[in-house]
Amino acid sequence: AGPIRTLAASGIKDFRKMLAHCEAVTPIRRTVTIEDVGNSAAFLCSDLSAGISGEVVHVDGGFSIAAMNELELK
């Protein structure tokens, strides 16, 4: 998953730069929220996902197909 705004994350060095980078490179052009993660979990717990099993669901707005390196944070 990409960076998500949480209280714990606020203590990570250069976290705001990570968020900005994520917004710039993800296909949805925004960061994922805790609500996005919760909504995905609710879907997976519902009957609507009855046919899904053994899958990894990336709730990251496409961040997993983008890359971030240390140089981009400087």
PDB file of N, H, CA, C and O in Angstrom:
ATOM      1  N   ALA A   1       0.837  -1.183   0.000  1.00  0.00           N
ATOM      2  CA  ALA A   1       0.000   0.000   0.000  1.00  0.00           C
ATOM      3  C   ALA A   1       0.879   1.242   0.000  1.00  0.00           C
ATOM      4  O   ALA A   1       2.034   1.213   0.425  1.00  0.00           O
ATOM      5  N   GLY A   2       0.325   2.282  -0.466  1.00  0.00           N
ATOM      6  H   GLY A   2      -0.613   2.306  -0.812  1.00  0.00           H
ATOM      7  CA  GLY A   2       1.021   3.562  -0.446  1.00  0.00           C
ATOM      8  C   GLY A   2       0.868   4.229   0.902  1.00  0.00           C
ATOM      9  O   GLY A   2       0.254   3.671   1.812  1.00  0.00           O
ATOM     10  N   PRO A   3       1.417   5.409   1.035  1.00  0.00           N
ATOM     11  CA  PRO A   3       1.331   6.118   2.313  1.00  0.00           C
ATOM     12  C   PRO A   3      -0.101   6.557   2.622  1.00  0.00           C
ATOM     13  O   PRO A   3      -0.825   7.022   1.742  1.00  0.00           O
ATOM     14  N   ILE A   4      -0.492   6.402   3.880  1.00  0.00           N
ATOM     15  H   ILE A   4       0.096   6.024   4.595  1.00  0.00           H
ATOM     16  CA  ILE A   4      -1.823   6.794   4.346  1.00  0.00           C
ATOM     17  C   ILE A   4      -1.649   7.726   5.534  1.00  0.00           C
ATOM     18  O   ILE A   4      -0.850   7.457   6.431  1.00  0.00           O
ATOM     19  N   ARG A   5      -2.397   8.821   5.536  1.00  0.00           N
ATOM     20  H   ARG A   5      -3.045   9.040   4.807  1.00  0.00           H
ATOM     21  CA  ARG A   5      -2.321   9.783   6.642  1.00  0.00           C
ATOM     22  C   ARG A   5      -2.880   9.161   7.917  1.00  0.00           C
ATOM     23  O   ARG A   5      -4.074   8.882   8.017  1.00  0.00           O
ATOM     24  N   THR A   6      -2.004   8.953   8.876  1.00  0.00           N
ATOM     25  H   THR A   6      -1.034   9.180   8.795  1.00  0.00           H
ATOM     26  CA  THR A   6      -2.402   8.490  10.203  1.00  0.00           C
ATOM     27  C   THR A   6      -1.559   9.245  11.218  1.00  0.00           C
ATOM     28  O   THR A   6      -0.581   9.901  10.859  1.00  0.00           O
ATOM     29  N   LEU A   7      -1.935   9.153  12.468  1.00  0.00           N
ATOM     30  H   LEU A   7      -2.729   8.620  12.760  1.00  0.00           H
ATOM     31  CA  LEU A   7      -1.155   9.790  13.521  1.00  0.00           C
ATOM     32  C   LEU A   7       0.258   9.210  13.555  1.00  0.00           C
ATOM     33  O   LEU A   7       1.232   9.952  13.679  1.00  0.00           O
ATOM     34  N   ALA A   8       0.367   7.904  13.446  1.00  0.00           N
ATOM     35  H   ALA A   8      -0.425   7.301  13.346  1.00  0.00           H
ATOM     36  CA  ALA A   8       1.685   7.262  13.465  1.00  0.00           C
ATOM     37  C   ALA A   8       2.538   7.701  12.278  1.00  0.00           C
ATOM     38  O   ALA A   8       3.743   7.909  12.421  1.00  0.00           O
ATOM     39  N   ALA A   9       1.920   7.842  11.119  1.00  0.00           N
ATOM     40  H   ALA A   9       0.941   7.673  11.003  1.00  0.00           H
ATOM     41  CA  ALA A   9       2.665   8.221   9.918  1.00  0.00           C
ATOM     42  C   ALA A   9       3.214   9.634  10.001  1.00  0.00           C
ATOM     43  O   ALA A   9       4.206   9.952   9.346  1.00  0.00           O
ATOM     44  N   SER A  10       2.587  10.480  10.793  1.00  0.00           N
ATOM     45  H   SER A  10       1.780  10.221  11.325  1.00  0.00           H
ATOM     46  CA  SER A  10       3.049  11.867  10.892  1.00  0.00           C
ATOM     47  C   SER A  10       4.458  11.964  11.471  1.00  0.00           C
ATOM     48  O   SER A  10       5.114  12.994  11.316  1.00  0.00           O
ATOM     49  N   GLY A  11       4.928  10.926  12.126  1.00  0.00           N
ATOM     50  H   GLY A  11       4.395  10.089  12.252  1.00  0.00           H
ATOM     51  CA  GLY A  11       6.273  10.922  12.684  1.00  0.00           C
ATOM     52  C   GLY A  11       7.345  10.432  11.723  1.00  0.00           C
ATOM     53  O   GLY A  11       8.525  10.416  12.075  1.00  0.00           O
ATOM     54  N   ILE A  12       6.961  10.036  10.527  1.00  0.00           N
ATOM     55  H   ILE A  12       6.002  10.049  10.241  1.00  0.00           H
ATOM     56  CA  ILE A  12       7.916   9.523   9.545  1.00  0.00           C
ATOM     57  C   ILE A  12       8.587  10.690   8.829  1.00  0.00           C
ATOM     58  O   ILE A  12       7.921  11.607   8.349  1.00  0.00           O
ATOM     59  N   LYS A  13       9.912  10.641   8.768  1.00  0.00           N
ATOM     60  H   LYS A  13      10.453   9.896   9.158  1.00  0.00           H
ATOM     61  CA  LYS A  13      10.677  11.687   8.097  1.00  0.00           C
ATOM     62  C   LYS A  13      10.254  11.782   6.629  1.00  0.00           C
ATOM     63  O   LYS A  13      10.103  10.764   5.953  1.00  0.00           O
ATOM     64  N   ASP A  14      10.068  12.989   6.153  1.00  0.00           N
ATOM     65  H   ASP A  14      10.190  13.815   6.702  1.00  0.00           H
ATOM     66  CA  ASP A  14       9.704  13.267   4.756  1.00  0.00           C
ATOM     67  C   ASP A  14       8.348  12.679   4.353  1.00  0.00           C
ATOM     68  O   ASP A  14       8.108  12.436   3.171  1.00  0.00           O
ATOM     69  N   PHE A  15       7.465  12.452   5.322  1.00  0.00           N
ATOM     70  H   PHE A  15       7.660  12.650   6.283  1.00  0.00           H
ATOM     71  CA  PHE A  15       6.175  11.842   4.997  1.00  0.00           C
ATOM     72  C   PHE A  15       5.353  12.717   4.052  1.00  0.00           C
ATOM     73  O   PHE A  15       4.688  12.204   3.152  1.00  0.00           O
ATOM     74  N   ARG A  16       5.397  14.026   4.253  1.00  0.00           N
ATOM     75  H   ARG A  16       5.937  14.443   4.984  1.00  0.00           H
ATOM     76  CA  ARG A  16       4.642  14.918   3.351  1.00  0.00           C
ATOM     77  C   ARG A  16       5.157  14.818   1.918  1.00  0.00           C
ATOM     78  O   ARG A  16       4.379  14.889   0.966  1.00  0.00           O
ATOM     79  N   LYS A  17       6.467  14.653   1.768  1.00  0.00           N
ATOM     80  H   LYS A  17       7.099  14.595   2.541  1.00  0.00           H
ATOM     81  CA  LYS A  17       7.030  14.475   0.427  1.00  0.00           C
ATOM     82  C   LYS A  17       6.559  13.152  -0.172  1.00  0.00           C
ATOM     83  O   LYS A  17       6.285  13.069  -1.369  1.00  0.00           O
ATOM     84  N   MET A  18       6.467  12.116   0.670  1.00  0.00           N
ATOM     85  H   MET A  18       6.690  12.184   1.642  1.00  0.00           H
ATOM     86  CA  MET A  18       5.965  10.826   0.190  1.00  0.00           C
ATOM     87  C   MET A  18       4.521  10.960  -0.297  1.00  0.00           C
ATOM     88  O   MET A  18       4.158  10.421  -1.343  1.00  0.00           O
ATOM     89  N   LEU A  19       3.703  11.684   0.469  1.00  0.00           N
ATOM     90  H   LEU A  19       3.998  12.123   1.318  1.00  0.00           H
ATOM     91  CA  LEU A  19       2.310  11.896   0.071  1.00  0.00           C
ATOM     92  C   LEU A  19       2.229  12.653  -1.249  1.00  0.00           C
ATOM     93  O   LEU A  19       1.454  12.290  -2.133  1.00  0.00           O
ATOM     94  N   ALA A  20       3.028  13.699  -1.377  1.00  0.00           N
ATOM     95  H   ALA A  20       3.657  13.995  -0.659  1.00  0.00           H
ATOM     96  CA  ALA A  20       3.026  14.495  -2.609  1.00  0.00           C
ATOM     97  C   ALA A  20       3.453  13.646  -3.802  1.00  0.00           C
ATOM     98  O   ALA A  20       2.866  13.737  -4.880  1.00  0.00           O
ATOM     99  N   HIS A  21       4.473  12.825  -3.603  1.00  0.00           N
ATOM    100  H   HIS A  21       4.950  12.751  -2.727  1.00  0.00           H
ATOM    101  CA  HIS A  21       4.937  11.941  -4.675  1.00  0.00           C
ATOM    102  C   HIS A  21       3.832  10.956  -5.056  1.00  0.00           C
ATOM    103  O   HIS A  21       3.572  10.723  -6.236  1.00  0.00           O
ATOM    104  N   CYS A  22       3.198  10.393  -4.055  1.00  0.00           N
ATOM    105  H   CYS A  22       3.409  10.583  -3.096  1.00  0.00           H
ATOM    106  CA  CYS A  22       2.118   9.435  -4.293  1.00  0.00           C
ATOM    107  C   CYS A  22       1.001  10.077  -5.110  1.00  0.00           C
ATOM    108  O   CYS A  22       0.505   9.481  -6.067  1.00  0.00           O
ATOM    109  N   GLU A  23       0.610  11.282  -4.736  1.00  0.00           N
ATOM    110  H   GLU A  23       1.012  11.766  -3.959  1.00  0.00           H
ATOM    111  CA  GLU A  23      -0.442  11.991  -5.474  1.00  0.00           C
ATOM    112  C   GLU A  23      -0.031  12.239  -6.923  1.00  0.00           C
ATOM    113  O   GLU A  23      -0.869  12.211  -7.824  1.00  0.00           O
ATOM    114  N   ALA A  24       1.243  12.478  -7.140  1.00  0.00           N
ATOM    115  H   ALA A  24       1.924  12.501  -6.408  1.00  0.00           H
ATOM    116  CA  ALA A  24       1.728  12.781  -8.490  1.00  0.00           C
ATOM    117  C   ALA A  24       1.816  11.549  -9.384  1.00  0.00           C
ATOM    118  O   ALA A  24       1.620  11.660 -10.594  1.00  0.00           O
ATOM    119  N   VAL A  25       2.107  10.376  -8.819  1.00  0.00           N
ATOM    120  H   VAL A  25       2.267  10.286  -7.836  1.00  0.00           H
ATOM    121  CA  VAL A  25       2.366   9.203  -9.658  1.00  0.00           C
ATOM    122  C   VAL A  25       1.251   8.168  -9.685  1.00  0.00           C
ATOM    123  O   VAL A  25       1.234   7.324 -10.580  1.00  0.00           O
ATOM    124  N   THR A  26       0.329   8.201  -8.747  1.00  0.00           N
ATOM    125  H   THR A  26       0.343   8.887  -8.020  1.00  0.00           H
ATOM    126  CA  THR A  26      -0.729   7.193  -8.763  1.00  0.00           C
ATOM    127  C   THR A  26      -1.768   7.525  -9.829  1.00  0.00           C
ATOM    128  O   THR A  26      -2.046   8.698 -10.080  1.00  0.00           O
ATOM    129  N   PRO A  27      -2.331   6.518 -10.447  1.00  0.00           N
ATOM    130  CA  PRO A  27      -3.337   6.750 -11.484  1.00  0.00           C
ATOM    131  C   PRO A  27      -4.550   7.558 -11.007  1.00  0.00           C
ATOM    132  O   PRO A  27      -5.148   8.279 -11.807  1.00  0.00           O
ATOM    133  N   ILE A  28      -4.929   7.457  -9.725  1.00  0.00           N
ATOM    134  H   ILE A  28      -4.444   6.872  -9.075  1.00  0.00           H
ATOM    135  CA  ILE A  28      -6.101   8.208  -9.253  1.00  0.00           C
ATOM    136  C   ILE A  28      -5.737   9.622  -8.808  1.00  0.00           C
ATOM    137  O   ILE A  28      -6.619  10.406  -8.461  1.00  0.00           O
ATOM    138  N   ARG A  29      -4.452   9.951  -8.815  1.00  0.00           N
ATOM    139  H   ARG A  29      -3.736   9.314  -9.098  1.00  0.00           H
ATOM    140  CA  ARG A  29      -3.942  11.294  -8.492  1.00  0.00           C
ATOM    141  C   ARG A  29      -4.368  11.811  -7.118  1.00  0.00           C
ATOM    142  O   ARG A  29      -4.618  13.003  -6.939  1.00  0.00           O
ATOM    143  N   ARG A  30      -4.444  10.902  -6.163  1.00  0.00           N
ATOM    144  H   ARG A  30      -4.241   9.933  -6.308  1.00  0.00           H
ATOM    145  CA  ARG A  30      -4.698  11.286  -4.772  1.00  0.00           C
ATOM    146  C   ARG A  30      -4.176  10.171  -3.883  1.00  0.00           C
ATOM    147  O   ARG A  30      -3.896   9.068  -4.353  1.00  0.00           O
ATOM    148  N   THR A  31      -4.050  10.458  -2.618  1.00  0.00           N
ATOM    149  H   THR A  31      -4.278  11.353  -2.236  1.00  0.00           H
ATOM    150  CA  THR A  31      -3.624   9.419  -1.689  1.00  0.00           C
ATOM    151  C   THR A  31      -4.828   8.606  -1.238  1.00  0.00           C
ATOM    152  O   THR A  31      -5.964   9.078  -1.275  1.00  0.00           O
ATOM    153  N   VAL A  32      -4.565   7.404  -0.822  1.00  0.00           N
ATOM    154  H   VAL A  32      -3.641   7.020  -0.792  1.00  0.00           H
ATOM    155  CA  VAL A  32      -5.602   6.523  -0.300  1.00  0.00           C
ATOM    156  C   VAL A  32      -5.905   6.938   1.132  1.00  0.00           C
ATOM    157  O   VAL A  32      -5.007   7.328   1.877  1.00  0.00           O
ATOM    158  N   THR A  33      -7.165   6.854   1.507  1.00  0.00           N
ATOM    159  H   THR A  33      -7.895   6.537   0.902  1.00  0.00           H
ATOM    160  CA  THR A  33      -7.577   7.220   2.859  1.00  0.00           C
ATOM    161  C   THR A  33      -7.878   5.970   3.676  1.00  0.00           C
ATOM    162  O   THR A  33      -8.022   4.873   3.136  1.00  0.00           O
ATOM    163  N   ILE A  34      -7.971   6.158   4.981  1.00  0.00           N
ATOM    164  H   ILE A  34      -7.854   7.049   5.420  1.00  0.00           H
ATOM    165  CA  ILE A  34      -8.349   5.018   5.820  1.00  0.00           C
ATOM    166  C   ILE A  34      -9.777   4.579   5.484  1.00  0.00           C
ATOM    167  O   ILE A  34     -10.127   3.412   5.664  1.00  0.00           O
ATOM    168  N   GLU A  35     -10.591   5.505   5.002  1.00  0.00           N
ATOM    169  H   GLU A  35     -10.306   6.452   4.856  1.00  0.00           H
ATOM    170  CA  GLU A  35     -11.944   5.141   4.563  1.00  0.00           C
ATOM    171  C   GLU A  35     -11.899   4.228   3.338  1.00  0.00           C
ATOM    172  O   GLU A  35     -12.702   3.301   3.229  1.00  0.00           O
ATOM    173  N   ASP A  36     -10.967   4.481   2.419  1.00  0.00           N
ATOM    174  H   ASP A  36     -10.314   5.233   2.508  1.00  0.00           H
ATOM    175  CA  ASP A  36     -10.806   3.606   1.253  1.00  0.00           C
ATOM    176  C   ASP A  36     -10.478   2.185   1.696  1.00  0.00           C
ATOM    177  O   ASP A  36     -11.044   1.220   1.183  1.00  0.00           O
ATOM    178  N   VAL A  37      -9.574   2.067   2.636  1.00  0.00           N
ATOM    179  H   VAL A  37      -9.114   2.851   3.053  1.00  0.00           H
ATOM    180  CA  VAL A  37      -9.183   0.747   3.146  1.00  0.00           C
ATOM    181  C   VAL A  37     -10.371   0.087   3.843  1.00  0.00           C
ATOM    182  O   VAL A  37     -10.644  -1.094   3.629  1.00  0.00           O
ATOM    183  N   GLY A  38     -11.074   0.852   4.678  1.00  0.00           N
ATOM    184  H   GLY A  38     -10.852   1.811   4.852  1.00  0.00           H
ATOM    185  CA  GLY A  38     -12.240   0.321   5.378  1.00  0.00           C
ATOM    186  C   GLY A  38     -13.342  -0.116   4.430  1.00  0.00           C
ATOM    187  O   GLY A  38     -13.962  -1.160   4.633  1.00  0.00           O
ATOM    188  N   ASN A  39     -13.591   0.679   3.392  1.00  0.00           N
ATOM    189  H   ASN A  39     -13.088   1.527   3.226  1.00  0.00           H
ATOM    190  CA  ASN A  39     -14.613   0.314   2.407  1.00  0.00           C
ATOM    191  C   ASN A  39     -14.250  -0.970   1.671  1.00  0.00           C
ATOM    192  O   ASN A  39     -15.121  -1.790   1.383  1.00  0.00           O
ATOM    193  N   SER A  40     -12.981  -1.142   1.370  1.00  0.00           N
ATOM    194  H   SER A  40     -12.273  -0.476   1.604  1.00  0.00           H
ATOM    195  CA  SER A  40     -12.541  -2.372   0.711  1.00  0.00           C
ATOM    196  C   SER A  40     -12.709  -3.571   1.633  1.00  0.00           C
ATOM    197  O   SER A  40     -13.128  -4.644   1.197  1.00  0.00           O
ATOM    198  N   ALA A  41     -12.381  -3.387   2.904  1.00  0.00           N
ATOM    199  H   ALA A  41     -12.040  -2.516   3.258  1.00  0.00           H
ATOM    200  CA  ALA A  41     -12.562  -4.467   3.881  1.00  0.00           C
ATOM    201  C   ALA A  41     -14.041  -4.818   4.024  1.00  0.00           C
ATOM    202  O   ALA A  41     -14.398  -5.994   4.092  1.00  0.00           O
ATOM    203  N   ALA A  42     -14.896  -3.802   4.069  1.00  0.00           N
ATOM    204  H   ALA A  42     -14.605  -2.847   4.014  1.00  0.00           H
ATOM    205  CA  ALA A  42     -16.339  -4.047   4.175  1.00  0.00           C
ATOM    206  C   ALA A  42     -16.847  -4.816   2.956  1.00  0.00           C
ATOM    207  O   ALA A  42     -17.667  -5.724   3.088  1.00  0.00           O
ATOM    208  N   PHE A  43     -16.357  -4.449   1.773  1.00  0.00           N
ATOM    209  H   PHE A  43     -15.691  -3.711   1.666  1.00  0.00           H
ATOM    210  CA  PHE A  43     -16.731  -5.172   0.557  1.00  0.00           C
ATOM    211  C   PHE A  43     -16.316  -6.635   0.645  1.00  0.00           C
ATOM    212  O   PHE A  43     -17.104  -7.529   0.337  1.00  0.00           O
ATOM    213  N   LEU A  44     -15.072  -6.877   1.069  1.00  0.00           N
ATOM    214  H   LEU A  44     -14.432  -6.151   1.320  1.00  0.00           H
ATOM    215  CA  LEU A  44     -14.575  -8.249   1.141  1.00  0.00           C
ATOM    216  C   LEU A  44     -15.312  -9.086   2.183  1.00  0.00           C
ATOM    217  O   LEU A  44     -15.357 -10.312   2.079  1.00  0.00           O
ATOM    218  N   CYS A  45     -15.885  -8.430   3.178  1.00  0.00           N
ATOM    219  H   CYS A  45     -15.848  -7.434   3.263  1.00  0.00           H
ATOM    220  CA  CYS A  45     -16.666  -9.132   4.207  1.00  0.00           C
ATOM    221  C   CYS A  45     -18.125  -9.320   3.796  1.00  0.00           C
ATOM    222  O   CYS A  45     -18.881 -10.000   4.489  1.00  0.00           O
ATOM    223  N   SER A  46     -18.517  -8.731   2.691  1.00  0.00           N
ATOM    224  H   SER A  46     -17.902  -8.178   2.127  1.00  0.00           H
ATOM    225  CA  SER A  46     -19.917  -8.785   2.271  1.00  0.00           C
ATOM    226  C   SER A  46     -20.155  -9.924   1.281  1.00  0.00           C
ATOM    227  O   SER A  46     -19.218 -10.535   0.767  1.00  0.00           O
ATOM    228  N   ASP A  47     -21.427 -10.187   1.034  1.00  0.00           N
ATOM    229  H   ASP A  47     -22.188  -9.691   1.451  1.00  0.00           H
ATOM    230  CA  ASP A  47     -21.803 -11.194   0.044  1.00  0.00           C
ATOM    231  C   ASP A  47     -21.399 -10.788  -1.369  1.00  0.00           C
ATOM    232  O   ASP A  47     -21.295 -11.641  -2.251  1.00  0.00           O
ATOM    233  N   LEU A  48     -21.172  -9.505  -1.592  1.00  0.00           N
ATOM    234  H   LEU A  48     -21.256  -8.812  -0.876  1.00  0.00           H
ATOM    235  CA  LEU A  48     -20.774  -9.031  -2.920  1.00  0.00           C
ATOM    236  C   LEU A  48     -19.429  -9.602  -3.361  1.00  0.00           C
ATOM    237  O   LEU A  48     -19.142  -9.655  -4.557  1.00  0.00           O
ATOM    238  N   SER A  49     -18.612 -10.025  -2.419  1.00  0.00           N
ATOM    239  H   SER A  49     -18.845  -9.982  -1.448  1.00  0.00           H
ATOM    240  CA  SER A  49     -17.295 -10.569  -2.759  1.00  0.00           C
ATOM    241  C   SER A  49     -17.254 -12.088  -2.619  1.00  0.00           C
ATOM    242  O   SER A  49     -16.176 -12.668  -2.489  1.00  0.00           O
ATOM    243  N   ALA A  50     -18.409 -12.732  -2.645  1.00  0.00           N
ATOM    244  H   ALA A  50     -19.284 -12.261  -2.751  1.00  0.00           H
ATOM    245  CA  ALA A  50     -18.485 -14.180  -2.418  1.00  0.00           C
ATOM    246  C   ALA A  50     -17.610 -14.988  -3.375  1.00  0.00           C
ATOM    247  O   ALA A  50     -17.146 -16.069  -3.012  1.00  0.00           O
ATOM    248  N   GLY A  51     -17.380 -14.500  -4.560  1.00  0.00           N
ATOM    249  H   GLY A  51     -17.757 -13.622  -4.855  1.00  0.00           H
ATOM    250  CA  GLY A  51     -16.583 -15.233  -5.536  1.00  0.00           C
ATOM    251  C   GLY A  51     -15.094 -14.940  -5.474  1.00  0.00           C
ATOM    252  O   GLY A  51     -14.331 -15.454  -6.292  1.00  0.00           O
ATOM    253  N   ILE A  52     -14.674 -14.136  -4.534  1.00  0.00           N
ATOM    254  H   ILE A  52     -15.294 -13.718  -3.870  1.00  0.00           H
ATOM    255  CA  ILE A  52     -13.263 -13.767  -4.423  1.00  0.00           C
ATOM    256  C   ILE A  52     -12.615 -14.585  -3.314  1.00  0.00           C
ATOM    257  O   ILE A  52     -13.106 -14.612  -2.185  1.00  0.00           O
ATOM    258  N   SER A  53     -11.517 -15.247  -3.638  1.00  0.00           N
ATOM    259  H   SER A  53     -11.119 -15.224  -4.555  1.00  0.00           H
ATOM    260  CA  SER A  53     -10.751 -15.962  -2.611  1.00  0.00           C
ATOM    261  C   SER A  53      -9.299 -16.063  -3.053  1.00  0.00           C
ATOM    262  O   SER A  53      -9.001 -16.124  -4.245  1.00  0.00           O
ATOM    263  N   GLY A  54      -8.413 -16.080  -2.083  1.00  0.00           N
ATOM    264  H   GLY A  54      -8.656 -16.031  -1.114  1.00  0.00           H
ATOM    265  CA  GLY A  54      -6.997 -16.255  -2.369  1.00  0.00           C
ATOM    266  C   GLY A  54      -6.370 -15.124  -3.161  1.00  0.00           C
ATOM    267  O   GLY A  54      -5.404 -15.346  -3.891  1.00  0.00           O
ATOM    268  N   GLU A  55      -6.890 -13.937  -3.035  1.00  0.00           N
ATOM    269  H   GLU A  55      -7.674 -13.757  -2.442  1.00  0.00           H
ATOM    270  CA  GLU A  55      -6.370 -12.795  -3.776  1.00  0.00           C
ATOM    271  C   GLU A  55      -5.749 -11.768  -2.842  1.00  0.00           C
ATOM    272  O   GLU A  55      -6.156 -11.628  -1.688  1.00  0.00           O
ATOM    273  N   VAL A  56      -4.772 -11.063  -3.351  1.00  0.00           N
ATOM    274  H   VAL A  56      -4.441 -11.177  -4.287  1.00  0.00           H
ATOM    275  CA  VAL A  56      -4.222  -9.906  -2.658  1.00  0.00           C
ATOM    276  C   VAL A  56      -4.871  -8.685  -3.294  1.00  0.00           C
ATOM    277  O   VAL A  56      -4.739  -8.457  -4.496  1.00  0.00           O
ATOM    278  N   VAL A  57      -5.561  -7.915  -2.495  1.00  0.00           N
ATOM    279  H   VAL A  57      -5.668  -8.100  -1.518  1.00  0.00           H
ATOM    280  CA  VAL A  57      -6.238  -6.723  -3.004  1.00  0.00           C
ATOM    281  C   VAL A  57      -5.419  -5.504  -2.588  1.00  0.00           C
ATOM    282  O   VAL A  57      -5.326  -5.182  -1.403  1.00  0.00           O
ATOM    283  N   HIS A  58      -4.840  -4.843  -3.552  1.00  0.00           N
ATOM    284  H   HIS A  58      -4.915  -5.104  -4.515  1.00  0.00           H
ATOM    285  CA  HIS A  58      -4.043  -3.652  -3.281  1.00  0.00           C
ATOM    286  C   HIS A  58      -4.974  -2.447  -3.215  1.00  0.00           C
ATOM    287  O   HIS A  58      -5.566  -2.058  -4.222  1.00  0.00           O
ATOM    288  N   VAL A  59      -5.100  -1.870  -2.051  1.00  0.00           N
ATOM    289  H   VAL A  59      -4.619  -2.186  -1.233  1.00  0.00           H
ATOM    290  CA  VAL A  59      -5.910  -0.662  -1.884  1.00  0.00           C
ATOM    291  C   VAL A  59      -4.918   0.495  -1.820  1.00  0.00           C
ATOM    292  O   VAL A  59      -4.612   1.018  -0.749  1.00  0.00           O
ATOM    293  N   ASP A  60      -4.430   0.876  -2.986  1.00  0.00           N
ATOM    294  H   ASP A  60      -4.679   0.451  -3.856  1.00  0.00           H
ATOM    295  CA  ASP A  60      -3.351   1.862  -3.026  1.00  0.00           C
ATOM    296  C   ASP A  60      -3.481   2.848  -4.177  1.00  0.00           C
ATOM    297  O   ASP A  60      -2.535   3.577  -4.472  1.00  0.00           O
ATOM    298  N   GLY A  61      -4.625   2.881  -4.823  1.00  0.00           N
ATOM    299  H   GLY A  61      -5.393   2.288  -4.583  1.00  0.00           H
ATOM    300  CA  GLY A  61      -4.830   3.835  -5.907  1.00  0.00           C
ATOM    301  C   GLY A  61      -3.905   3.633  -7.093  1.00  0.00           C
ATOM    302  O   GLY A  61      -3.738   4.538  -7.910  1.00  0.00           O
ATOM    303  N   GLY A  62      -3.310   2.470  -7.194  1.00  0.00           N
ATOM    304  H   GLY A  62      -3.445   1.734  -6.530  1.00  0.00           H
ATOM    305  CA  GLY A  62      -2.364   2.192  -8.267  1.00  0.00           C
ATOM    306  C   GLY A  62      -0.916   2.438  -7.878  1.00  0.00           C
ATOM    307  O   GLY A  62      -0.019   2.306  -8.712  1.00  0.00           O
ATOM    308  N   PHE A  63      -0.675   2.796  -6.615  1.00  0.00           N
ATOM    309  H   PHE A  63      -1.403   2.903  -5.938  1.00  0.00           H
ATOM    310  CA  PHE A  63       0.685   3.090  -6.151  1.00  0.00           C
ATOM    311  C   PHE A  63       1.622   1.904  -6.355  1.00  0.00           C
ATOM    312  O   PHE A  63       2.811   2.092  -6.611  1.00  0.00           O
ATOM    313  N   SER A  64       1.100   0.687  -6.244  1.00  0.00           N
ATOM    314  H   SER A  64       0.134   0.534  -6.035  1.00  0.00           H
ATOM    315  CA  SER A  64       1.949  -0.500  -6.366  1.00  0.00           C
ATOM    316  C   SER A  64       2.533  -0.665  -7.764  1.00  0.00           C
ATOM    317  O   SER A  64       3.482  -1.426  -7.948  1.00  0.00           O
ATOM    318  N   ILE A  65       1.985   0.033  -8.745  1.00  0.00           N
ATOM    319  H   ILE A  65       1.213   0.651  -8.596  1.00  0.00           H
ATOM    320  CA  ILE A  65       2.562  -0.039 -10.086  1.00  0.00           C
ATOM    321  C   ILE A  65       3.509   1.124 -10.362  1.00  0.00           C
ATOM    322  O   ILE A  65       4.121   1.194 -11.428  1.00  0.00           O
ATOM    323  N   ALA A  66       3.626   2.032  -9.400  1.00  0.00           N
ATOM    324  H   ALA A  66       3.129   1.975  -8.534  1.00  0.00           H
ATOM    325  CA  ALA A  66       4.547   3.167  -9.508  1.00  0.00           C
ATOM    326  C   ALA A  66       5.745   2.896  -8.604  1.00  0.00           C
ATOM    327  O   ALA A  66       5.727   1.950  -7.817  1.00  0.00           O
ATOM    328  N   ALA A  67       6.759   3.700  -8.711  1.00  0.00           N
ATOM    329  H   ALA A  67       6.773   4.469  -9.351  1.00  0.00           H
ATOM    330  CA  ALA A  67       7.952   3.503  -7.896  1.00  0.00           C
ATOM    331  C   ALA A  67       8.341   4.798  -7.200  1.00  0.00           C
ATOM    332  O   ALA A  67       8.091   5.890  -7.709  1.00  0.00           O
ATOM    333  N   MET A  68       8.953   4.661  -6.036  1.00  0.00           N
ATOM    334  H   MET A  68       9.156   3.774  -5.623  1.00  0.00           H
ATOM    335  CA  MET A  68       9.479   5.816  -5.303  1.00  0.00           C
ATOM    336  C   MET A  68      10.881   5.439  -4.840  1.00  0.00           C
ATOM    337  O   MET A  68      11.100   4.368  -4.274  1.00  0.00           O
ATOM    338  N   ASN A  69      11.804   6.323  -5.088  1.00  0.00           N
ATOM    339  H   ASN A  69      11.626   7.193  -5.548  1.00  0.00           H
ATOM    340  CA  ASN A  69      13.137   6.057  -4.572  1.00  0.00           C
ATOM    341  C   ASN A  69      13.581   7.209  -3.682  1.00  0.00           C
ATOM    342  O   ASN A  69      12.964   8.274  -3.661  1.00  0.00           O
ATOM    343  N   GLU A  70      14.644   6.978  -2.961  1.00  0.00           N
ATOM    344  H   GLU A  70      15.145   6.113  -2.978  1.00  0.00           H
ATOM    345  CA  GLU A  70      15.126   7.960  -1.989  1.00  0.00           C
ATOM    346  C   GLU A  70      15.506   9.281  -2.650  1.00  0.00           C
ATOM    347  O   GLU A  70      15.329  10.342  -2.053  1.00  0.00           O
ATOM    348  N   LEU A  71      16.021   9.230  -3.864  1.00  0.00           N
ATOM    349  H   LEU A  71      16.165   8.368  -4.349  1.00  0.00           H
ATOM    350  CA  LEU A  71      16.441  10.453  -4.544  1.00  0.00           C
ATOM    351  C   LEU A  71      15.263  11.379  -4.824  1.00  0.00           C
ATOM    352  O   LEU A  71      15.420  12.600  -4.799  1.00  0.00           O
ATOM    353  N   GLU A  72      14.090  10.818  -5.089  1.00  0.00           N
ATOM    354  H   GLU A  72      13.963   9.827  -5.109  1.00  0.00           H
ATOM    355  CA  GLU A  72      12.926  11.645  -5.376  1.00  0.00           C
ATOM    356  C   GLU A  72      12.435  12.391  -4.147  1.00  0.00           C
ATOM    357  O   GLU A  72      11.694  13.366  -4.274  1.00  0.00           O
ATOM    358  N   LEU A  73      12.834  11.951  -2.963  1.00  0.00           N
ATOM    359  H   LEU A  73      13.436  11.159  -2.860  1.00  0.00           H
ATOM    360  CA  LEU A  73      12.407  12.602  -1.734  1.00  0.00           C
ATOM    361  C   LEU A  73      13.258  13.819  -1.401  1.00  0.00           C
ATOM    362  O   LEU A  73      12.872  14.631  -0.561  1.00  0.00           O
ATOM    363  N   LYS A  74      14.398  13.954  -2.042  1.00  0.00           N
ATOM    364  H   LYS A  74      14.712  13.294  -2.725  1.00  0.00           H
ATOM    365  CA  LYS A  74      15.319  15.050  -1.720  1.00  0.00           C
ATOM    366  C   LYS A  74      15.009  16.288  -2.515  1.00  0.00           C
ATOM    367  O   LYS A  74      15.688  17.304  -2.366  1.00  0.00           O
TER     368      LYS A  74
END
